[in-house]
């Protein structure tokens, strides 16, 4: 009964975290981590989780990453790339170089510095959208740019995860040839997923695919709408696992496959002939599973790695302050300037874009889990520093967006 007792504590803590998150309008991920840290330091959770609970956490991160990809509209995403590529590129490169440089200066470890830089690269998509929605800006022009740039950042970061993790952890050689092979495998994987999404999934096939037996009769829409869409959730989650396993076979983290599986699914595949569609119902179930009862188990267990060692905490205060301040400046400046000069936004809108990309959530903690828990690339000081930095950057998102909103709204009114 011990695993069920642990799971009960985690779910009680998850509900408390969600309540506090709604009250403070911050991302619940921060509080999930806090719950894990509190429970393990009180001795209510063991430092080594039961295999059943750990397995549930592994399923949780797959569903979380699938849900994040699934909520993105593929067409809108592709159409806005031209306007957002600069924001994503410079808004991701600057934090990576900043975090990498500071980490190498602090700890003089190249592999550790690479993981710190990678963890601080991707923007928290869900956190930003929640913050924008709370201020009534989720349908504004900056919201589209922020979200597209954040997704591009996440996709690029996932590709970097696929390339760098095997090298840094010792599972891949650091030789030029081996790095080339890893990069080639990365490209091949994304080409396979792109092929599935662009040519195999569409219900109305064209070209040579029309000649493939049963392709039109057994397209993805036929499968998803089987029995009036009753089993669509089962089907898409099975797809997430299949693509995750393909990613694993290529030597990548399963999160890479899960995210891409969600991204290549389109709402049109869920359309029933004359009875609406099953997309919203499926998405609601997946979001519920990912963000309220299975997904949070992953973050709670990640937070449970934060055993309070006050000597370490006090020793990293300078590093934490420096990393938070440097990343704040680098992220807002790089993304803001890119939005202004490559995205054609106004100054006030560009600054809002920069502020909206401050958050660090899901992918950052995935990298921390891989680097600290699975492979011990991060030392205790670096792990604590990253956790503290992510907390303060996440806290800054809703606060700065709210503070800058009056200036942004006034600027938009003056232009109109």
Secondary structure by P-SEA (a helix, b strand, c coil): caaaaaaaaaaaaaaaaaaaaaaacccaaaaaaaaaaaaaaaccccccccaaaaaaaaaaaaaaaaaaaaaccaaaaaaaccccaaaaaaaaaaaaaaaaaaaaaacccaaaaaaaaaaaccccaaaaaaaaaaacccccaaaaaaaaaaaaaaaaaaaaaacccccccccccccaaaaaaaaaaaaaaaaaaaaaaccccccccccccccccccccccaaaaaacccccaaaaaaaaaaaaaaaaaaaacccaaaaaaaaaaacccccccccccccaaaaaaaaaaaaccccccaaaaaaaaaaccccaaaaaaaaaaaaaaaaaaaaaaaaaaaaaaaccccccaaaaaaaaaaaccccaaaaaaaaaaccccccccaaaaaaaaaaaaaaaaaaaaaaaaaaaaaaaaaaaac
